[in-house]
């Protein structure tokens, strides 16, 4: 176990060397949106999820990215946020207030938080993630680094842990300013190299384009274990 933890820390240090914010190129599109199928307070949570699933689609400007919608929990009824996540043919909307997509060894969960700073929002995101991993796997993720960018309006924390198959998982916890600082986009990006296939690197490049990162460079020589 000690050797595995040391390996994770080394990999995490290497990742930090590759993770470079490129805010000028970032085209992250989580804005207030109104897709064609809307709903109101008269619908149940299940009915809302069904409506949101109807508007899920492949993002037209990408090959491996899906476009999903969710409520932020504090905007007026009928106003939705959009999210760019790994595209799944059999996508299922599991929640009204967040979205999650997983494909080719890469997972992305997005939701919104009301907070005063990106740093504060990021800390809340980190605390929630650590609790989730502890409850799911009985272990604590290893903290690698935490940095801010673009005049502290974006924060990124890098962690890693072992999943239920004892595979190393690299995690990028990302918060970005929205609504003139009244709210922050929160994205939980997980990368499992041992689950990669021949499409993983292309997906990571598209995620880099969306989030303004260069995570894909770390994994250019990775291969699937299958």
N, C-alpha and C positions, 0 to 999 in steps of 0.2 A: 504493500500500500504506500509506503514511504517513497519508493521509487516512482510510483505513478504520480504522486503529488508533486514530486520534484520535476517530473516530465511536464506536467501541466503548467507549472510555473515558468519553465523555460519556454514552452510554446507560447504562453501568454506574453512573455517579454518580447518574443519575436513578433507577435501580432502587433503589439503596440508600436513597433518600429515601422509597420506598414500602414497603420491606420492614420490617415491624413485627411483632415477636413478640407473639402474643396467647396466652400460655401457659394462661391460665385457660380459654380456649375450645377449646384443642387437645384432640382426641379420638383422637390417634394410638394405634393398637391393636396395635402389635407386641409381643405378649406370648407366653408359652409356651402352646402350643395342641396339641390332639390331634384332628385331623380324622378323619372316619370311615374313611378308607383309610390305614392305617399300613404301615410296612415295617420290616425288620430287617436285621441285618448279612449275612444270606444273599443279599441282592439285590445285583445289580451297580449301578453308577452309572446306567446307562441304564434299568434297571428302576425304580430309585428315582425318576428324572425322570418316567417314565411314570405312576407312582403319584401323584406330586405334581400332574401335569397333570390327573389325574382329579378332584381336589378343587378345582381352580381354578373360580371362578364370579364372576358380577357381585356386587359388594357390595350387599346388600339395601337399605341406607339411602341409596344414591347412584345417579345415572343414568349416570355416565361413569367409575366406578371399579371395578376388579376386585380380588378377594380371592385372594391366592396364598399358598403356604406354602414354607418352605425350612428346612434344617438350619442351625444356627448354627456347627457344627463343634466345639463343646465341651460341650454339654449331653448328658445321657444319651440313648442310642439310642431312637428312637421319639418323642422330644419335638421338636416343630416350632415355628417362629416363623411368625406370620402377617404379611402385608404388603399395604398398600393401594397399588395402582399403576393407571395409566391402563388402562381396560378394552379388550381386543382380542377381537374375535370369533374370530380364528384364533390365539389365544395359544399359544406354544410354550415349555415349560419347558426352558431351555437349560443349567441348572446345578442342582446339589443345594444349594449353599451360598449362593446369592443368587437374586434374582428381578428381572426387568426387564420393564417394560411401556411401550409407546409408542403414542400416538394423538393426533391433532389438533395435532401440532407440539410435544407435551409428552412427555418421557421421564422415567421414574423407575426407578432401580436401588436395591435395598435389600439389605443384608447386616448382619452383626453383627461387632463387634470386641471383644476383651477389652482393656481399657485402664484406667488409673487415673483419668483425668479426661476430660471432654468435649473440652477443648482438645487434649489429646494425641491422642485418637481423631480429631479433626478434622484435625490436622496430618498424621496418617497417611493419611487419606482424600484430603487435598489432594495429598500427594506422589504417591499412586497415580494420581490423576486427571491430574496434570501429565505423568507418565511415559506414560500411555495416549495423551494427545493428541499428545505429541511423537512417539511411535512411529507413530501413525495418520496424522498430518497434517504432521509435520516442523516444527511451530511450538509456541511456549510460550504457554499461556493467560495473559491479563492479569489480575492480581489487582486487585480493586476494593476489597474491604473484608472484615474478619473481626471478628466480635463474639460475645460470650457473653451469655446470658440466664438468668433464673431461678436466681440464685446460682451461676452458672457450670456448671450441669448441662446446658445446651444451648449448642452453638456453631454458628454459621453463617458460612461463607465464600462470598463472591460473586466469580465470575470470568466472563470471556467469551473466546470464540475464534471463528475462522472454520472452518466445516466443509468437507468436500470439494467443495461447490458454492459456496464463498466466501460463505456466508450467516452472519451474526452469530448466535451461540448464547450465550444467557445461562445461567449455571450457578449453582446454589445447593447447596452442599455442607453437609449438615445432620447433626449428631451429637447424640444425646439419651440421657440416662442410663437404664439398665435394670439389673435384678437388684441393686438397692441399690448401684450403683456398680461392680459387678464386670464389667459389659459395657455396650456402647453401640451403639444403633442407628445405622447409617450410611446416609444416603440421598443419592443423587446425582440432583438434579433439573435437567433441561435444558429450556430453552424456546427454540424457534426461531420467532420471529414471522413470518418469511417462509413458513413451512409451515402457518400457521393456517388454519382453516376456520370455519364458523359455529357449531361446538360448542366451540371452544378456550377461550373465556372462561368458559363454564359449567364446563368441566373444571377450569380453574385455580381457580375459586371453591371447588370441592369439594376440591381439593388444599390450598387455604388452610385450609379447615375441618379437615382431617386433621392438618396440620403446625403449625397455629397461626400462619400467616403471612398477609400481605396482598399477595402477589405479583401477584394478578389485577388490582389497581388500575392497575398500570403498563401493562397491555396492553388496557385497555378500548376504546381507539380503534384498535387494530391491525386490519389486514385482510389476508386471504390474497392472495398475489401470483398465484394461479392464476386 
